Structures are given as structure tokens and as C-alpha cells.
Amino acid sequence: MYLKRLEMMGFKSFAKRTNIDFVQGVTAVVGPNGSGKSNVTDAVRWVLGEQSAKSLRGAKMEDIIFSGSDAHKSVNVAEVTLILDNTDERLKLPYQEVSVTRRVHRSGESEYLLNDQSCRLKDITDLFMDSGLGKEAFSIISQGRVDEILNSRPQDRRAIFEEAAGVLKYKTRKKKAEFKLLEADENLLRILDILHELQDRLLPLEEQAAKAKDYLHMTNEMKDYDIAVLVTDATAHLHKMQDATKAKKEWEIKEQALAFDITDLEQKIEEANQRLTIIEQQLDAEQQQLVEASAEVERYEGRIALVTEQSNNRTQQLDKLHQEQTLLHQQLAEQQQAKSTHEQALQQAQQKLAQLKTVITEQQHLLGRTAQEIAIEIEDKKSQYIDLLSKEAALKNEVKHVEQQLKHHHQASTKNTDAYLQMQETLVTVQQQEQSAKQQYEQYQMQYKQLKQQETTANSKWQEYQIEATKKQNMLFEAYQHQHKLKTRKDTLAELAADFSGYYEGVREILVAREKGQLLVDGAVAELMQVPTKYTQAIETALGAATQHIITPDEKEAQKAIHFLKQKRKGRATFLPRSVIKARTIPSSLHQQMKQHEAFCSIAVEIVTYDAMYDTVMHNLLGATIIAAHLQGATEIARMTGFRYRVVTLDGDVVNAGGSLTGGAAKRQSNMFSRKAELETLTQQLTQLSSQLIQAEKNVQVATQQAQDTEQQVKEVRDALVDVEQHLQSAQHYFQQCQNKRIQLETQTNYSQNEQQDAEQLSHSLQSQHQQALAELKILQESLTTLSDTIDHLEIMKQKGESEREILQQQLSENKAQLAVAQEQRQMHSTRIVELTAEIDKTINQLQIISEEITLFEQQDSSITHEEVVEQLSLWRVKRTDTKEQVAILQKERTHQQQNIQTDHEQVQKLRLQHKNYTTQIHAYTLTIEKSQAQIQYVEEQLWDQYEWDLRAESEVPVLTMPIEQARRHVKLLKQSIEELGNVNLDAIEEYEQVKERHTFLEAQRNDLLEAQQTLNEAIREMDDEMTTRFSTTFEAVRIHFQQAFQELFGGGKADLVLVDPTNILETGIDIVAQPPGKKLQNLSLLSGGERALVAIAILFAILRTRPVPFCVLDEVEAALDEANVSRYTQYLRKLSQETQFIVITHRKGTMEGADVLYGITMQESGVSKLVSVKLEDEERA
């Protein structure tokens, strides 16, 4: 394995990405001071896991990130990557090349990557463990490491050899084992103390537990028999109650059936009344409709004549418009035909003009030609004649084809016109349907928008009410929790008060005996006084143990109580007989004097409240005690009294009579005064909270009801929305269908109209084409005649010569006259075409206006036709007849319904009398049941009060094994036996088991600790043996290699490594002995600086030979050597490079000459390092 490449970016002075490729052998990195070459060493040390910014020559880790220069901005991240060749699989990874990357951001975030995969620092450390690499290994050696060898004490120098021997991890493990051993010793001592204490408690607890078990056995037996007796009594009453209940149910069934019959009959009467009301309402409505139908019949009979007249007028107007439209169409066709005729005539005139001009030109040309030219011209004219004959044949064919097209087009045009008129009628109907569908769609759309707005408003209100209800429910829940907490605290305090918790054992026994009526004592002092909260601490301190003193009427009762405690062996108590206790007071003059002091609060007895019969006792206890605000004031008040009275502060500090002071801070414990005050406060709070809970429950109910009502509104609106949405979709679909049908018809109509127009244009075009072809044929035939005449004349001219020239001259004159006539005709036709075009445009506009008027008439409301009025009249006559029949039916049904109601009323009276008899019988059985229930309830209360046994909840009932009377006597005997046992500590059973269990557990812990001590001691011994072996072996190997390296580096001489205390291998220091050639054996301190450095280098080289590493970075370790020593250093370095790859940071020429590859670090720009490389082997060959 060797280092292939180092990549740096943003690290210290390497602002840009810099890659350094290494070869096996020696690579030297050189450069002037301050160029950043040592940053290469820091980069390797950092990527291998260095966590100390100081070791990287910085104050904090952020300092390694390039901080910018004059020409470069600072960067926010530093990154270094090591790429290692792992073909020998020295690193336990399945890759031939391993990359390790470390990255740190200026924000403090740090990353580690292994082959570009995120990992932890521990993963990097574990990877290089035992590989010879790592931040603490000998893979990086700097000047500081050399100085460490030279200047350290022998004991400190030992650490270098321990690192080479690999015993540091064993020393760390040994320290941890010794620390664990110390903890085990301490734990063992504590456990032994606790075991001794528990042993003293076990025997008395065992006796108490046995007595408690006897008590529980007899108590459980008595409980079983007593419960069985009570349950038997309850069962007898239960059977009696069940019989009565069964009979009562039978009568109740009859009574309910009769009640249902009465209810059904009353419901029937009610429904009949409602039906009668409905019938009467329907009868009134039908009679009203009969009147309306008669009136409508008369109205429609009068409208028939009017509708007939309106229909006739409308038909006449439409016929007139259609006639005008037909005349205009004919006029338009004639105008277009005339225009086409004049256009053809114009075209013919223009052609004739052109021919005449050509003929005149030719005739003029012929007049000026010779006989030879005439011969040539004759041949040319003959060729033209043949061409004209071909054109004549083609024109005749064209004329025939156009005539066939005109015939076919006329037939198609007639058919298209009929279809167009049919589509116009259908389009009007569809447009009306579309308008109706659009109105319906818009109506549903408006309803939908309104409902959507209602839904949004209702939903918003519902959410508000829901949130409010949830909020109030949470507040109610919190209030219930607070109530439960207060109740729990109150119940706890009440239980403590009822159990006299906090009192001494003797006091508690006296108070319990008082509750049982065994002793006549008034009570404890704390029970018989009330203390304001502000003065609780002061009064508690003033009374001290007297809070638990017991007040009695006289000394006789006090003596009885003391005798009771002695007999029961239940501790001691102090008694205060009212008959003998004397009051203690402070003189009034002194009292008045103390009142003048700002810290004076009161005499203690004046603060508390109590019954008047305890006045002397309370004055005895508190009459001579003064309450002050603070200790300083208390001291001053005590001085005023001559330190004859005790002064207590509100915080519980005391200035005692005589001048001594008592105070400080003590752990606060619950006391009887604060408990009583807290109980009263809790009672008041619970009372207030109950009222608040009632109001909160009402608020929750109101908010919940509001939310439910609003939710119902939302549901109703959403249901309506669904319904309207369905109608809206249907209306939209129908509207779209109508719209699509209308668009389709409009498209078809427009297409048909365009076809008609195209057909008319085509017809005109064909006619024009036909006329033009005829004209061209005529002109062509005339041209043929003319050309034939010309040829004949040319032949004659050729034959006759000059005599024919005169005839040609005459023809020329005639042709010029015809030319003038043709020009006049052309002008006349052009003027007429312009006039016809204007007339055609006017006719088209008139046609459009008439079409719009026809469409308007056709779209007018035609609902009031004669047929429809007749149809409506027929419908109203039918409705009048039906209404008369319905009135007769309803009158008959009303009479029948009235008779049924009267019959049902009589039946209800009979059933109510029978129902009263059933109710009386049920009441008698109810009294029997209630009496039995009272007996059962008494038994239940007895079971619960005595045994907390729920008769209704318990499924298993103790079984009686003897007659019930014998069982009653047995219960009585068991009660007597239990009383004879006296006081029983029931907690002793559980306490004994707990103590026994804890004793057993601690014994097991003790055994475990003893075993752990033995295991740790054995592990420490094994680690000592391993460290001794490893250190001894490594030390001898390093010692031999050091001697060899010393002789090679110094060119002779002797050196050795010596153990300071060979008997203590694990702690001994190491001395270095050196004798350079020609000198005496002397201490390191007497050697020169170069010799000292060379000695240290020899030791480092010896360690590297003992424990080779894949690569080693040497950072200016030879700086103190002269040139001769540098040469020997370089030779030895080359020798070691056979096994170890070296990266040397240097500025020595000799070291550079011994390198295989040389990298230069320069700083061309201030603050930014740049890399330059040279491969020396190539340079030497060059």
C-alpha cells in the first residue's frame, strides 16, 4: 500500500484545487519560507483525523479554511482527499484504490467520506488502526517530534517507544479496569453496610408478618361467611321482587298494548281530521278551479275570431315579401345576364379592333412590298390559315363541352335551392330551441352560484362553530382535569388528616382512641387552632414539638391516656390539662413599647384563632412569644425586652430567651397547619370550579348544538347543490346540443348558400365562357375568311401585280372605317357594364333587406295561431268537466270521513276506562317491588360499608357450608377472636417480603462484585504481561536498529538505548547514550545541535525499521544538519524507501537531490500557494 495522490481545495493557503501525485520512493516538497509547504503536512495530518486546531497551527478549526487575499475572495469550505493504493489489501476494504476525504464548512459543519460515501470519524480511525497510519502513528514526523525525543525526560521519552510497541491501547484499557475495580470496592462496602442493617430488621418483621397472616386468615373467613349470609338474605328478597316484577310486567304489557290501541285510535282520529281538512281545502281549490276554467272557456271562445284575422294578415305580408324577393331575384339574374352579354360584346369588340388593326397593318405592309415579298407573305399566311383551322376545331369542341356543363349545372342548382330553403326553416326552429335552453341553463347557473355562496357561508360558520366547540370542549376537559387534580389532592390530605399522618406514634394512638370513644381528650394543639397562611412558618417554629401536644380537660384524663400508651406499648406523648396549665403573658407596657418598632408583627397568641376554653393553654404556649418581620428586627426587639422572651421571624429564625439565635435553611416538610389551610383552600376552589364546570358544560352544549345545526344547514345546501348541479349539467348538455346543432345547420346553410353563389358564379362563368367561345369562334371564322381573302388577294397581286394594289388600297380604306365603328362599340359596352354593376349591387342590397324582413316575420311569436287557440279552448273545456267530477267526489268523501271520526271517538272513551283499571293493578305490584328493593339496598350498603363488596358487580359468591343461623353465630365468634389479637401491623407482610427480597438481591450483588473484582485483577495481570512482552521485544529491536542507524549516519561511533530501571519494565524511563566518532561517550546535552538532531533522526529511523509504515511524511527534520550529514541522511532515507514511501518537506539541496520526484510550492500571488512539479529521473535522463 502507498499514497498515490493528495487533493486539496480551500485548505489554508491552497485556495484552488491542488493535486499532488506521489510515487513509490521519495517525493520532496520544497519552497521558500512562508510559501505554504508545511501546509501539505497539516493537510495529511488533518485528513487522518486530527481534531486539535493547535496541532494544525491554528486557534480554531475555522482557521484552516482559506480566508482570502488581495486578489482572491475567501471560501466557505476546506476539503482534503487522500487516495491510497490498496492492491495488497492492507486496508480491510474490497477496493484496490481507497479515497479518504474530510471536509469542513465555515458554518462549523464537518464531513468525512470514504470512497465518496459519507461516514464517521470512528470509521476512519478504525480503518487505519494497526495499519501504521493515523494521526498518532509515525506516518507524520515533524521537527516537534525530533525535539520531543531530545528534550523530554527519560520517563516522558518512554511514550515514543510505547507507541512503537503498540502498548498504549493496553495502558488505556488497564486504567479503565483499575477505575472499575475501585468502583467495585466502594460498591461492595456500601452493600455490606446495607446487608448488616437489613439483617437486624428481618427477625422482628418475620414475627409481625406471621401475626398479620393469622389476622388476615380469620378476617377473610369472617368476611366470606358474613357475605354469604347477607347475600342469602338479599337473594330471598330478590326472588320476591322478581315474582312481583314478572306479574307487573304482564300487566304492563296489557296496559301498553291498550295504550298503543288508544294512541293508534287517537292518531287515526287526528289523521282523519287532517285528511278532512285536506279534503275541504281540496274541495275549495277545485271549486275555485271550476270557476277559473269556466272563465277561460269563455275567454278563448272570444279569441278565436281575433286570432284568425291576425293569422290571415301575417300570411299576406309574408306572401308579398316572397313575391318581391322572387322579382328581385329575376331582376338580378337579368342584370347579371345583361352585364355578361355586354362584357362578351366588349371582348368581341376588342378582339375585332385588334384584328382590324392587324389587317390594316398587313394591308399597309402589302401595299409597300415587291412580288418576291408577296410570295413569301403568301406562304406565311397559308401557315397562319392552317393554325387557325386547328384553333377553330378546338373552339368547337370547347363550345360543345361548355354546353353540356351548363345543362348539368342547371339541374344541380335547382336541387340545391330546395335543400337551402328546407335548412332555413329548420335553422329558425333550432335557434328558438337554443334560446330556450340558454335561458334555462342560465337560470340553473344562477341557482348554482347562489347555493355555492350559501354553502361557503354555511361551511365557514360551521367551521367557526366547530372550532369554538372544540375550544370549549378542551377548556372543559382541562377544567375537569384540574378538578380531578384538586379532588385527588384534597382526598389525599383528608386521608392524611383522618389517619393522623404526621403525628408521632403515641399521639396518633391517643387520637385514634379518642375517635373510638376510648379516651376523653380534646385533641392535639395543631387540631384545635387555626393559623393564617402568612404566619404558618412562624407559629410552627414557635410551637415546635408542642404542635403535637395533647390538650385534656384535666390531669385525670391525661393520666388515663398515659396509662393507655403504656398498656399498648405505643410510644409517648405530652399532655396539657386545661385545669392546671397557667397562662404566660407579656406586660402591656412592654407590649406597647414593642409596637413602636417597624419589624414588630404581633404576640403569637393574638394571631391564632381557637375556642375560648383553650385560652389558658394557648397563652401558655404562645403568650410569651413575639412575632417579628425579619431577623434584624427580631434581634432589636429581643434587646428591647432584655432577652427575656423568645422572638420568632416570619421565615422561622429565632432569637431565644437569653440571646442565642437559631436559624438557617432546613428541608421544608408538610405540617398540620399548612395541611388544614390547604384543605380549606381546596374546598373553596372546588366549589367555585363546580359552578364554572356547570357553565362550561352549558357553553359546550350551546356551541355543539350550533355546530350541529350549521352542519345540517351545510348538508341541506350541499344536497340542493347536487340536485341543481345535476339539472345544470343536463341543461348545459341540452344547450350545447342545441348550440352544436344550430352551428352545424348554420354551417350547412352557409355552405349551401356559398354553393348557390358559387353555382350562380359558375353558371355566369360558363355562360360567359360559352358566349366568349362562340364569339372567338365567330372571330376566328371571320379571321379565316379574311385570311383566305388576303391569300387570294396576294395570289392575285402576285399574278396581276399593280392592278390589284388598287383593290387592296380600297379594302384598306374600308377596314379603317370598320375600325372606327368598332372603337365606338367598345366605348359603348364599357359604359354599360359600369352602369349594370351599380344596378346589380343595388338589387343585392334590396334582396338582403327583404330576406331580413322575412326572417323577422318568421321568428315572431307565432304561438297565437288559430289551431292553438282552438286546442286551448278544448283543453279548458275538458278541465272544466274534470273539475266538476272531482268536486262531486270530494263532497262524497268529506261526508264519509266525518262519519268515521264520530265512530272512533266513541271507541276511545271505552278503551280509556279499561286502561284506568290496568294502571291500578300495576301500582299495587310497584309497591311490593319497592319494598323488596329497599331490603336489598340495605344489604348492599352493609356489604359495601363493611367489606367494600359490590353485590351487583361480584360474580363469585362465597358458598355456605352450614345452615344460615349457624353461620351467623360463627361470624360472631370470628369477630371476637380478631379483637383478641389486638393491634396488627398488616404492612409487616409486605415489608418483610420486600426486606427479604432486598436482602437476597444484595447478597447476589455482593457475590457478583467479588467475582468482578477477581476478573478485573486477572485482566490487569494479563495486560501487564502483554505490555511487558511487547515493550521488551520492541525496545530490543529498536535498540539494535538504532545502533546500526547511528553508525551509518555518523560514519562510525557507538550509541545505545538504556533502561533507567530494568526491573520495572512497565514504568522505567529510557536514556540515550551516544559517542560520535573521535569523541568520548557523553551526555546528549553536550553534543552539538546537528549531532543531537542526527541522534534523534537515528532513533526515528530505527523505529520505522522496527515497525514499518506504508508512507511517512518528514517535515524538515534535517533542518539542523550540515551538508555532510544531510548526504548520509539522504542515503539512509533512500535505503528505507524500499519498504516505506517518503514525502519529505525540505529546503536542503542534498535532500532534494535524493528525491525521485520534486514538487515546488511557490506563492506567486500573495497568500495563495501554487504547485510546480519535476520528475528528477526524467531530468537526469534528459
Secondary structure, DSSP 8 states (H G I E B T S, - for coil): -EEEEEEEESBTTB-S-EEEE--SSEEEEE--TTSSTHHHHHHHHHHTT---TTTTTSSSGGGGB----SSS---SEEEEEEEEE-TT--SSSS-SEEEEEEEEETTS-EEEEETTEEE-HHHHHHHHTTTT-STTSTTEEEHHHHHHHHHS-HHHHHHHHHHHHT-HHHHHHHHHHHHHHHHHHHHHHHHHHHHHHHHHHHHHHHHHHHHHHHHHHHHHHHHHHHHHHHHHHHHHHHHHHHHHHHHHHHHHHHHHHHHHHHHHHHHHHHHHHHHHHHHHHHHHHHHHHHHHHHHHHHHHHHHHHHHHHHHHHHHHHHHHHHHHHHHHHHHHHHHHHHHHHHHHHHHHHHHHHHHHHHHHHHHHHHHT--HHHHHHHHHHHHHHHHHHHHHHHHHHHHHHHHHHHHHHHHHHHHHHHHHHHHHHHHHHHHHHHHHHHHHHHHHHHHHHHHHHHHHHHHHHHHHHHHHHHHHHHHHHHHHHHHHHHHHHHHHHHHHHHHTTTTS-HHHHHHHHHHHTTS----EETTTSEE--GGGHHHHHHHHGGGGG-EEESSHHHHHHHHHHHHHHT-----EEETTT-------HHHHHHHHTSTTEEEEHHHHSEE-GGGHHHHHHHHTTEEEESSHHHHHHHHHHTTT-SEEEETTS-EE-TTS-EE---------HHHHHHHHHHHHHHHHHHHHHHHHHHHHHHHHHHHHHHHHHHHHHHHHHHHHHHHHHHHHHHHHHHHHHHHHHHHHHHHHHHHHHHHHHHHHHHHHHHHHHHHHHHHHHHHHHHHHHHHHHHHHHHHHHTHHHHHHHHHHHHHHHHHHHHHHHHHHHHHHHHHHHHHHHHHHHHHHHHHHHHHHHHHHS-----HHHHHHHHHHHHHHHHHHHHHHHHHHHHHHHHHHHHHHHHHHHHHHHHHHHHHHHHHHHHHHHHHHHHHHHHHHHHHHHHHH---TTT-------SS-HHHHHHHHHHHHHHHHHT----THHHHHHHHHHHHHHHHHHHHHHHHHHHHHHHHHHHHHHHHHHHHHHHHHHHHHHHHHHHHHHHHTS-EEEEEES-TT-TTT--EEEEEE-TTS--B-GGGS-HHHHHHHHHHHHHHHHHHS--SEEEEESTTTT--HHHHHHHHHHHHHHTTTSEEEEE---HHHHHT-SEEEEEEEEETTEEEEEEEEHHHHHH-
